[in-house]
C-alpha cells in the first residue's frame, strides 16, 4: 500500500486563525496533515528566526490524520522545528495560510506567510503560500478553498523547480465573480509609510506604522496586482536566489 | 555651496555594537550622518516590521554632523521611521552594519542587516549591507573599514540600478591577508537545523536553534562563499523582485 502523503501546514495569523482552518480542510483530502503554527499572530515577521530566546511547543491535536502543534515563535521557526523535531520525514508539501490579507507585489518581502513558504523552498519542499484579500476575521474562504485545492493538485502533479515556492493571492468574491487563475510576475511597487504619531498619557511620543501601496506599473497585465484588480487569482513563482544578474554585469565594469 | 551628503546608518546588532561605530567612522568622511538603529540586538529579524506594538524613539546624539536615534523595533522599522519621521530629506546613501558575522549565501534571507539594506533598495536609496565574518564583540574592523570606504566611494560614483542593494561580506584578516574584492552571485546553499533540546527546571522541553551551512556548490568560483573562503571581500548585488522567471515559463505550460 502506498504511504499517504505528509503535508505540513503553517501560517502567520496564528493557530486559531479561520484561514488556517480553511486550509487544513482543503489539504486533509490530500494526505496526513501536521499543523505547526505560531501561538499568536506573526504578521509582518517576514523570514525572522528566533535566536535570543528558546522555542516552546504545545500539542493541540494528536490523531493519525491530523496533528497540530502551537509554537511560541515565528512562521520560519515553525517550519524549522517541524522539519527537525516534529515530522517523522520530509513532507511532500508545505502550505502556508490562508492569510487574512494580500501578500501580492512587494508584500512578499514582509510577509510571515511567505517567509514560511520561502523557507520550505529553501529546504527543497514543494511549498505554496496562500492569501485572501480580506483582512477580516470572518472572511469568506469558500471560493479560496476551491482555488487552493486546484492549485495544490497541480503542484503535486507537476512539482516545482528546486528552491522555488508559489505566492498565491485570491481576490474577494464568490466563485462566479472570480475569473480564473493568472500566472504572474511580482508587481514593481513599494509601501509608502505614514506613521501615526501619538502621545501616551505621560506625554511621550509613540508611532504606529500605517501606509499605502504605490504601484509603479498599474497597467502591466502580467503582474499580480493587475490580476487581482481584475478578479483573477494570481500565482507568482518565488525564488531564493536574490542575486541581480543585471547589476552583477554592471558591477564587473566598475574600477573596484 | 553644495549641500553635504545625507547618510543613513543602521544595523541589526543594536546601537551599541562596535561594528556600527566602525561604520559611522567611515561614513563620516562622506557627509552628515544620521544613525537610526535598534536599541537591542535584532539578529535574524530579516525583513520583519512591527505592526502589533507602537514604536518608540530615543535621541542619543544631536549635532549637525551626527545625529543618532535608538528605536525599540526591527532594522526595517528603523529605515521606515528614518525615511518618514526623522530625516529632513531622502538620504543619498544607506549603510547597514558592519554586522558581527557573515551574511553570505542564503543568510541574506534571515539577516536583519540585509533586511534594512533591502528596504533601502525598495525605497530607491543607494543601499549597502556590510558584514565581517567575526561574531565576537571585540572583532578587528581595521581592514573592514578600508574596504567599506572603497566600496562606498564606488557606489556614490557609479550609483546602483533602482531597487538594487549590495550584500558585502568581509573575511577576517589584516589588510595584507585579504586578496581584494570579488563581484559574486549568491551561493546556492541552506542552513541545516539542529535544535538543542533541553528541559527547564519544571521538566518542560525547550529548544535552541543551532545549525550548520550546507553549500551545494563549494567549487563555484563565482559565488560569495568561495570568495570569502579564499580571502576575498565578496559583493553580491541583491534585487527585490523575487519572481522566478524560469519557473514562470514552466507554470505557463500547466493545465491550470
Interface residues (C-beta under 8 A of the other chain):
Chain A: X41 X43 X44 X45 X46 X47 X48 X49 X50 X51 X52 X54 X55 X56 X57 X74 X76 X77 X80 X81 X83 X84 X85 X106 X108 X109 X110 X115 X118 X122 X123 X124 X150 X151 X154 X158 X160 X161 X163 X164 X181 X183 X185 X186 X188 X190 X193 X194 X195 X197 X198 X204 X205 X206 X207 X208 X209 X235 X236 X237 X238 X239 X240 X241 X242 X243 X244 X245 X246 X247 X248 X250 X251 X252 X254 X255 X256
Chain B: X41 X43 X44 X45 X46 X47 X48 X49 X50 X51 X52 X54 X55 X56 X57 X74 X76 X77 X80 X81 X83 X84 X85 X106 X108 X109 X110 X115 X118 X122 X123 X124 X150 X151 X154 X158 X160 X161 X163 X164 X181 X183 X185 X186 X188 X190 X193 X194 X195 X197 X198 X204 X205 X206 X207 X208 X209 X235 X236 X237 X238 X239 X240 X241 X242 X243 X244 X245 X246 X247 X248 X250 X251 X252 X254 X255 X256
